[in-house]
Amino acid sequence: MKKNAFYLLILFFVFTACSREDVQNNPGNIEVAQKDPLTAKQINEKINETIKMKGRFSWKESSDYFVWSAVFQGNKIASIGFGSSFDRSLTPDNQAIEEEILKVIEQYEGKTERTLLSSDQYLNQIDVAIEKQETVIALRKMKNIRYLEPADYRYFENEQKFGATAKSSGSSSGCGFESTTLNASDYTTVSPNAKAPWSFTKHNIINAWSYSSGAGITIGVIDSGVSPEQTLLGSSFNTGLSSGRTISKKGVYVDSVWPWSTGYDGSADKCGHGTSMAAAMASPRNNLGQPVGVAYNANLVTYRAASNVVLDGYHEQNGVKIAFTELGNNTSVKIISMSMGHIFSVGKIEDGVKYAYSKGKLIFCAGGTSTSFTNFVGVIFPAWMSETQAITGVKENTSNQKCDVCHSGAEIDFTYQMERSSGNSIPVLSYYNGQTDYVGGSSVATASTAGIAALVWAKNPSWTRDQVLNKMRQSATYYPTPNSSYGYGNINVLQAVQ
């Protein structure tokens, strides 16, 4: 009798559990109070208000209605992270969970085709077409959903559209094809006939070259690509005192306003920013009178992952995610540098960063560079993540005076001197062959620090990521107690490689 009662009790729990699931997944049981979505202007105003009040904005902490409104205003495309981990290989039932999510979407949307836009090969992440608020509500209730975000909501584009002064979060080092004659006081000529930027002396990089030039270390660069017209980052990558190394150029960006468009547009930089970053970290120690990079014998794997430095839109965010996962899987890559970002988190990029980090990569990201509009923002995403090293630029001869357009904050790990009292920044190769330019902001600070890491790792090739990082910290201004807004400060590179 007791056994029968036990079985009846079990059946009761199974039945009620199924009933709760039916209620959750029954379109008729979800009621929406507000049927019309917020406008893009209202969404942006709320994001700005939240950042000013809390210091950070998150889709995860926003209401179902707010998230749906942004999905609706962003081409009706959503990004979903699912499972207990970001890594598909660590989630045996990942396919079953994905199918369950798609069934819920099909049930609430009332259609079975054109639902799945993309399914990531390595991450528990998919992009889907969603139109109804009820779908968003049902999905966000599912226990296997880690996040649901708009996948193509264009915050910066909307700010500009509504007359705000928003510009690139890397405006001082954003797109541009200019060439500038360098001031003789901004460089030192080193053998065989290369220009070493003034900052190299400040960070003791030239003296450090007696111990390390970055040979044998590969840096992955996630940016806007590399100019096909700059031979020192192409056919002449090995010239002068740079030899035996490689530069590999890849493209994972789709140049289209439509999320469902496919077909990468190649590795060539159409912005200029990526070329400057690659040059700052690893341009050759040449005999042509051109600027040399920090790690002039390091290998580069460059990715055209976005059109510019602001990761604002579906293809930009998707490209960066893909670049992080591919670099994570590239066993030759030890360091990843990205001088781009956003003022709030992007789930799929966060997953990509975590994936690369789980593969042992040392990741450097720009702390943020902006105009008056975004100066209320602290350290930007993904630099604020614990898996990355956040870098910002400071003024010459200082370690706690940020450059005029640089961000600072508690998440900053290192600084790099990149702004002179004259206003000039760092000399680099131009987009065009045989020409030079200046580049600034936290962008060049990040690229230069990634180059410093390559020097340290090349000197100690058997070291782990943490050992390299600890040596960099021990060689910096504020070790062992980091500054509250500038981390460990400026690195003495000679000390770091001895």
C-alpha positions, 0 to 999 in steps of 0.5 A: 500500500505504501509503495502504491502511494509512493508511485502515486506521489511520483506521478503527481509530481511528474504531472504537475511539473509537465503542467508547469512546462505546458503553462510556460510554453503555451502562447495563450498563457503569456500576457503582455502589458505593453504591445508597442515597442519602445522607440530606438531613441527611448532605448538609448536614453534608458541605456545612457541613464543606466550607465550614468546611474549605475556605471554599467548597462546590461541586457541581462538586468533589463526587463523582457519588454525592454529587451524585446523592444531592442530586438524589434528595433534591431532587425528582429534578430536575437543572440542567445547563449545557452547551456551551463557553459560557453563551450559546446565541448563541455556541454554534452546535451548542447544539441538537445538544448538548442533544439528545445530553444528552437521549438519554443521559438517556433511555437510562439512565433507560429512559424517553422522556417527562417528561425535559425540565423546561425549556430556557433560551432564552438560556443553554446550560442545561436542567432535567431529571428524573433518578432513577438514579445511573448517569445522573448518572455518565454525564452528568458524563463527557460533554465538553459538560457544564459542570456538573450540579447538584441543581436543587431541593435545599433546604439551608436548609429542611433545616437548619431541619428538623434543628433547626439554627439556620439562618436566612435569609442575609439575616436582619436585612433579610429578610421583614417588614411592620413599620412604625416611627416614625423617631427624629428623629436618624436623618434630615435634612429636605430640600426639599420635605419629605423625610427623608434618612437619616443615612447620606446625610450620612456618604457626602456624598450630599445635597451630591452631589445638586447635581450628579446625581439619577440622572435618565436611568439605569435600575436593575434590582432583583432581589428579592421584588417591590414592595408594591402598597400603597406609592404612592411606589413606584407611582402617586406615583413622580413626586412632589415633586422626582422627575419624568419617570421610570418604575417598571416591575414584573415577576414571574418567580416561581412560588409552588409547592413543585413544580418542574413547576408553572408560572404566575408569581404577579405582581410584588407583594412578599409579603415586604417585602424588595424594597420596602425595597430599591427604596425605599432606592435610588430612592424619590422626593424627596417632600413627604410627610415620607417617606424619600427614596432615594439616586437619587431621579430614577432609573428602576426595573425591579423583579423579583419573582424569589423569595419571600424573600432565601434562594435555596433551591429550584427556583423561587427559583433559576429566577426569579433566573436569568430576571431576570438574563437579561431585565435583560441583554436590556433595553437601557435598564437599566445597573445591576442590584442584588440583595440576595439570595444563597446560601452556595454557587454555583448554576450557572444563576444564575452563567450568568445573571449572566455573561449580564447582565455580557456585555451591559455591566451593572454588577452589585451583590450583597450580601456576606451577612447572617446569624445565628450559624449562617452566620457561618462563611461569608465573602462569599456567592454570587453576590457572590463572582463577578468579574462582580459588585461585592460590598457589605457594611454597616459601622458608623457612622464606620468603613470596616472594622468590619462591622455585627453581622450582616454578612459581610466578606472578600477579595471585598468591593468597597465598604462602606456605613455602615448601623449606628448606635451606637444600633443603628438602621439605614437609614430607608426607606419601609414596605410600607404607604403613609404609613408608615416602617421601618428596614432593615439588613444588607448588603442595604440597603448593596447597594441604596444603593451601586447608587443611588450608581452611578446618580448617577455614571452620570447625571452621565456618561451617555456613560461605560462600566461600567468608567469608572463603577466606576473613579470610584467606586473613586477616590472611596472610602476605600482607593483605590488599595489595597483593604482585604483584607476591605472592598475600597475602603471607603466612597464619598464620593459628592460626590467621585464626581460632581464 
